[in-house]
Amino acid sequence: MRAAYLASLLLSGGGLTLVDRRWRLVFWHDARRAGLVVGTGVAVLLAADLVGIALGLFFRAPTRIMTGLLLAPELPVEEPVFLAFLCYLTMVLVRGSERVLARRGTP
């Protein structure tokens, strides 16, 4: 159960990838641009996390569902995976919404 959170992130990311592939929303539309956006998003959000950790605002609570591996003090290995998933999910939702609205003829 120690890696349940990481496994759920990876499994959800896999499902999101299938949606992306099926409708060619993000990476299957323009992989280079999508990689740049996800990478930039993760970098910015990780920087914000590190500032929050340095200020004592963010901390890691003990839990049985995480691996316990840390990239830095108070920064679990799952955090960048979550941030990448969050960025990817946002991009898929935005592009999917744009397509739905365009088909409806809604500006």
N, CA, C and O of each residue as an XYZ file, in Angstrom:
428
protein
N       0.824     -1.195      0.000
C       0.000      0.000      0.000
C       0.867      1.257      0.000
O       0.345      2.363     -0.137
N       2.182      1.103      0.152
C       3.076      2.258      0.268
C       3.136      3.108     -0.991
O       3.458      4.294     -0.914
N       2.842      2.545     -2.120
C       2.935      3.316     -3.360
C       1.566      3.508     -4.011
O       1.482      3.754     -5.214
N       0.503      3.398     -3.233
C      -0.851      3.491     -3.787
C      -1.108      4.843     -4.443
O      -1.729      4.905     -5.504
N      -0.642      5.915     -3.832
C      -0.872      7.254     -4.385
C      -0.130      7.418     -5.710
O      -0.700      7.906     -6.686
N       1.125      7.016     -5.745
C       1.907      7.103     -6.976
C       1.284      6.230     -8.065
O       1.181      6.645     -9.220
N       0.874      5.028     -7.693
C       0.245      4.126     -8.662
C      -1.053      4.719     -9.201
O      -1.335      4.608    -10.394
N      -1.842      5.345     -8.335
C      -3.100      5.940     -8.801
C      -2.839      7.123     -9.728
O      -3.581      7.330    -10.688
N      -1.796      7.899     -9.454
C      -1.438      9.001    -10.351
C      -1.023      8.472    -11.721
O      -1.442      9.000    -12.751
N      -0.201      7.435    -11.725
C       0.269      6.867    -12.989
C      -0.871      6.211    -13.766
O      -0.947      6.340    -14.988
N      -1.753      5.512    -13.062
C      -2.901      4.881    -13.713
C      -3.841      5.939    -14.296
O      -4.313      5.799    -15.424
N      -4.108      6.981    -13.539
C      -4.959      8.073    -14.024
C      -4.307      8.788    -15.203
O      -4.983      9.161    -16.162
N      -3.001      8.975    -15.128
C      -2.274      9.583    -16.241
C      -2.353      8.726    -17.493
O      -2.439      9.243    -18.606
N      -2.323      7.418    -17.305
C      -2.478      6.515    -18.444
C      -3.848      6.647    -19.093
O      -3.962      6.655    -20.319
N      -4.884      6.749    -18.275
C      -6.232      6.958    -18.804
C      -6.350      8.279    -19.537
O      -6.986      8.366    -20.588
N      -5.737      9.298    -18.979
C      -5.741     10.619    -19.606
C      -5.020     10.575    -20.955
O      -5.433     11.232    -21.911
N      -3.951      9.802    -21.018
C      -3.208      9.641    -22.269
C      -4.069      8.962    -23.332
O      -3.999      9.314    -24.510
N      -4.877      7.992    -22.916
C      -5.778      7.335    -23.873
C      -6.812      8.316    -24.426
O      -7.115      8.295    -25.619
N      -7.350      9.174    -23.560
C      -8.299     10.202    -24.010
C      -7.603     11.150    -24.981
O      -8.153     11.491    -26.029
N      -6.397     11.572    -24.628
C      -5.622     12.475    -25.483
C      -5.376     11.835    -26.847
O      -5.547     12.481    -27.881
N      -4.979     10.586    -26.845
C      -4.686      9.900    -28.105
C      -5.940      9.748    -28.959
O      -5.912      9.967    -30.170
N      -7.030      9.374    -28.316
C      -8.281      9.141    -29.057
C      -8.755     10.397    -29.785
O      -9.173     10.318    -30.940
N      -8.694     11.551    -29.125
C      -9.204     12.784    -29.716
C      -8.104     13.753    -30.144
O      -8.394     14.875    -30.560
N      -6.845     13.328    -30.045
C      -5.702     14.152    -30.474
C      -5.793     15.574    -29.921
O      -5.813     16.555    -30.664
N      -5.846     15.646    -28.603
C      -6.066     16.926    -27.938
C      -4.784     17.678    -27.614
O      -4.698     18.883    -27.853
N      -3.790     16.989    -27.074
C      -2.612     17.692    -26.553
C      -1.336     17.127    -27.176
O      -0.824     17.688    -28.145
N      -0.824     16.038    -26.640
C       0.430     15.474    -27.150
C       0.268     14.907    -28.557
O       1.205     14.964    -29.354
N      -0.892     14.368    -28.873
C      -1.098     13.839    -30.218
C      -1.477     14.946    -31.198
O      -1.603     14.698    -32.397
N      -1.655     16.133    -30.705
C      -1.902     17.298    -31.563
C      -0.578     17.996    -31.884
O      -0.289     18.281    -33.047
N       0.226     18.270    -30.849
C       1.532     18.932    -31.020
C       2.404     18.556    -29.817
O       2.403     19.243    -28.795
N       3.138     17.464    -29.956
C       3.901     16.910    -28.836
C       4.967     17.866    -28.311
O       5.174     17.958    -27.101
N       5.633     18.566    -29.195
C       6.696     19.477    -28.760
C       6.138     20.597    -27.893
O       6.667     20.883    -26.819
N       5.086     21.219    -28.356
C       4.476     22.310    -27.606
C       3.881     21.801    -26.282
O       4.013     22.455    -25.247
N       3.235     20.645    -26.323
C       2.645     20.081    -25.111
C       3.724     19.767    -24.078
O       3.548     20.046    -22.892
N       4.829     19.192    -24.520
C       5.929     18.898    -23.604
C       6.505     20.150    -22.980
O       6.841     20.170    -21.796
N       6.615     21.190    -23.780
C       7.117     22.467    -23.278
C       6.171     23.059    -22.235
O       6.615     23.559    -21.202
N       4.876     23.001    -22.505
C       3.892     23.554    -21.568
C       3.864     22.751    -20.269
O       3.861     23.334    -19.185
N       3.843     21.426    -20.365
C       3.833     20.599    -19.152
C       5.123     20.810    -18.366
O       5.083     20.983    -17.148
N       6.254     20.799    -19.042
C       7.536     21.011    -18.361
C       7.619     22.357    -17.672
O       8.090     22.453    -16.538
N       7.162     23.398    -18.353
C       7.168     24.737    -17.758
C       6.217     24.802    -16.573
O       6.551     25.369    -15.533
N       5.044     24.226    -16.730
C       4.076     24.215    -15.631
C       4.614     23.507    -14.401
O       4.475     24.004    -13.284
N       5.227     22.350    -14.603
C       5.801     21.605    -13.476
C       6.916     22.411    -12.824
O       6.994     22.474    -11.597
N       7.772     23.024    -13.620
C       8.878     23.818    -13.067
C       8.367     24.988    -12.232
O       8.867     25.235    -11.135
N       7.373     25.705    -12.746
C       6.826     26.855    -12.014
C       6.144     26.397    -10.726
O       6.343     26.995     -9.668
N       5.347     25.346    -10.815
C       4.644     24.869     -9.622
C       5.600     24.266     -8.594
O       5.387     24.415     -7.391
N       6.654     23.585     -9.058
C       7.662     23.074     -8.120
C       8.398     24.213     -7.433
O       8.696     24.134     -6.241
N       8.691     25.269     -8.177
C       9.336     26.444     -7.576
C       8.434     27.038     -6.503
O       8.907     27.413     -5.430
N       7.141     27.126     -6.788
C       6.196     27.638     -5.790
C       6.151     26.716     -4.571
O       6.082     27.191     -3.438
N       6.190     25.406     -4.796
C       6.232     24.452     -3.682
C       7.473     24.664     -2.824
O       7.391     24.671     -1.596
N       8.612     24.836     -3.466
C       9.859     25.023     -2.720
C       9.840     26.310     -1.905
O      10.359     26.347     -0.789
N       9.247     27.360     -2.456
C       9.105     28.607     -1.695
C       8.191     28.369     -0.497
O       8.502     28.791      0.617
N       7.077     27.701     -0.721
C       6.157     27.388      0.372
C       6.795     26.525      1.446
O       6.540     26.722      2.634
N       7.616     25.576      1.041
C       8.330     24.726      2.003
C       9.325     25.563      2.792
O       9.416     25.437      4.013
N      10.074     26.421      2.098
C      11.071     27.271      2.766
C      10.420     28.214      3.772
O      11.011     28.527      4.806
N       9.207     28.667      3.473
C       8.496     29.569      4.383
C       7.746     28.825      5.489
O       7.150     29.444      6.370
N       7.783     27.508      5.432
C       7.107     26.712      6.449
C       5.609     26.575      6.221
O       4.878     26.164      7.122
N       5.151     26.918      5.026
C       3.723     26.830      4.721
C       3.308     25.428      4.289
O       2.193     24.990      4.576
N       4.201     24.726      3.600
C       3.911     23.383      3.112
C       4.766     22.385      3.884
O       5.943     22.627      4.153
N       4.163     21.285      4.226
C       4.912     20.213      4.882
C       4.280     18.886      4.495
O       3.138     18.826      4.040
N       5.037     17.849      4.685
C       4.588     16.504      4.332
C       4.099     15.803      5.583
O       4.851     15.627      6.542
N       2.850     15.408      5.570
C       2.300     14.655      6.696
C       2.569     13.166      6.466
O       2.526     12.699      5.328
N       2.841     12.433      7.518
C       3.080     10.997      7.357
C       1.811     10.289      6.858
O       0.706     10.559      7.327
N       1.997      9.398      5.917
C       0.871      8.640      5.375
C       1.359      7.274      4.909
O       2.529      7.104      4.564
N       0.456      6.313      4.902
C       0.828      4.958      4.489
C       0.686      4.736      2.993
O       1.142      3.713      2.483
N       0.066      5.666      2.275
C      -0.177      5.429      0.847
C       0.904      6.019     -0.052
O       0.872      5.820     -1.266
N       1.861      6.742      0.529
C       2.948      7.327     -0.262
C       4.223      6.514     -0.058
O       4.358      5.793      0.931
N       5.149      6.634     -0.995
C       6.368      5.823     -0.949
C       7.284      6.184      0.213
O       8.026      5.333      0.703
N       7.241      7.425      0.653
C       8.151      7.882      1.700
C       9.464      8.406      1.149
O      10.305      8.887      1.909
N       9.655      8.321     -0.167
C      10.870      8.837     -0.795
C      10.749     10.347     -0.968
O       9.710     10.855     -1.389
N      11.816     11.049     -0.639
C      11.810     12.508     -0.725
C      12.841     12.984     -1.738
O      13.954     12.463     -1.798
N      12.461     13.979     -2.534
C      13.401     14.625     -3.451
C      14.182     15.710     -2.732
O      15.324     16.007     -3.083
N      13.566     16.288     -1.740
C      14.148     17.329     -0.888
C      13.363     17.277      0.417
O      12.316     16.633      0.473
N      13.838     17.935      1.460
C      13.054     17.940      2.699
C      11.624     18.439      2.440
O      11.419     19.507      1.865
N      10.658     17.653      2.872
C       9.228     17.957      2.736
C       8.708     17.896      1.300
O       7.579     18.313      1.041
N       9.513     17.383      0.360
C       9.082     17.286     -1.042
C       9.090     15.814     -1.473
O      10.135     15.280     -1.846
N       7.927     15.164     -1.421
C       7.867     13.747     -1.781
C       8.034     13.534     -3.283
O       7.757     14.427     -4.083
N       8.481     12.365     -3.643
C       8.709     12.014     -5.045
C       7.401     12.079     -5.840
O       7.428     12.269     -7.056
N       6.281     11.925     -5.177
C       4.989     11.963     -5.862
C       4.604     13.371     -6.334
O       3.787     13.517     -7.243
N       5.186     14.399     -5.726
C       4.779     15.776     -6.040
C       4.985     16.158     -7.506
O       4.041     16.652     -8.122
N       6.166     15.958     -8.100
C       6.296     16.315     -9.517
C       5.403     15.468    -10.426
O       4.957     15.939    -11.472
N       5.144     14.230    -10.030
C       4.240     13.385    -10.817
C       2.827     13.970    -10.758
O       2.145     14.060    -11.779
N       2.396     14.364     -9.564
C       1.090     14.996     -9.418
C       1.010     16.289    -10.228
O       0.009     16.541    -10.899
N       2.051     17.099    -10.168
C       2.043     18.373    -10.887
C       1.993     18.158    -12.402
O       1.302     18.890    -13.111
N       2.721     17.160    -12.894
C       2.668     16.846    -14.326
C       1.261     16.382    -14.704
O       0.725     16.783    -15.737
N       0.672     15.538    -13.864
C      -0.698     15.086    -14.112
C      -1.664     16.265    -14.119
O      -2.532     16.352    -14.986
N      -1.516     17.166    -13.160
C      -2.383     18.341    -13.061
C      -2.277     19.218    -14.312
O      -3.293     19.657    -14.851
N      -1.062     19.471    -14.767
C      -0.860     20.279    -15.980
C      -1.462     19.587    -17.202
O      -2.139     20.222    -18.011
N      -1.216     18.297    -17.331
C      -1.724     17.530    -18.466
C      -3.254     17.504    -18.449
O      -3.893     17.714    -19.480
N      -3.835     17.248    -17.281
C      -5.288     17.228    -17.140
C      -5.892     18.570    -17.547
O      -6.894     18.616    -18.260
N      -5.284     19.648    -17.097
C      -5.782     20.982    -17.439
C      -5.751     21.205    -18.942
O      -6.703     21.734    -19.517
N      -4.659     20.803    -19.578
C      -4.546     20.987    -21.027
C      -5.589     20.160    -21.775
O      -6.193     20.645    -22.732
N      -5.803     18.922    -21.349
C      -6.800     18.063    -21.995
C      -8.202     18.649    -21.808
O      -8.995     18.671    -22.750
N      -8.506     19.120    -20.607
C      -9.827     19.703    -20.357
C     -10.053     20.976    -21.174
O     -11.137     21.177    -21.722
N      -9.049     21.823    -21.255
C      -9.192     23.066    -22.026
C      -9.387     22.753    -23.507
O     -10.307     23.276    -24.136
N      -8.529     21.906    -24.062
C      -8.636     21.589    -25.498
C      -9.940     20.844    -25.806
O     -10.578     21.094    -26.829
N     -10.326     19.934    -24.918
C     -11.587     19.220    -25.117
C     -12.781     20.157    -25.051
O     -13.708     20.041    -25.852
N     -12.764     21.078    -24.106
C     -13.849     22.062    -23.976
C     -13.922     22.958    -25.202
O     -15.009     23.270    -25.690
N     -12.767     23.367    -25.695
C     -12.743     24.194    -26.906
C     -13.402     23.471    -28.077
O     -14.163     24.067    -28.839
N     -13.104     22.194    -28.211
C     -13.689     21.423    -29.315
C     -15.196     21.277    -29.166
O     -15.941     21.430    -30.134
N     -15.641     20.980    -27.951
C     -17.080     20.827    -27.716
C     -17.802     22.135    -28.016
O     -18.835     22.138    -28.686
N     -17.265     23.235    -27.526
C     -17.899     24.539    -27.757
C     -17.866     24.929    -29.232
O     -18.814     25.535    -29.733
N     -16.796     24.591    -29.924
C     -16.702     24.900    -31.354
C     -17.746     24.117    -32.150
O     -18.320     24.645    -33.102
N     -17.992     22.882    -31.774
C     -18.993     22.071    -32.470
C     -20.401     22.592    -32.230
O     -21.270     22.491    -33.097
N     -20.617     23.146    -31.053
C     -21.924     23.724    -30.734
C     -22.130     25.071    -31.410
O     -23.256     25.555    -31.522
N     -21.044     25.665    -31.854
C     -21.124     26.993    -32.439
C     -21.139     28.083    -31.387
O     -21.541     29.215    -31.658
N     -20.694     27.736    -30.168
C     -20.636     28.699    -29.072
C     -19.302     29.424    -29.122
O     -18.257     28.782    -29.227
N     -19.316     30.761    -29.048
C     -18.036     31.498    -29.111
C     -17.177     31.291    -27.889
O     -16.081     31.845    -27.804
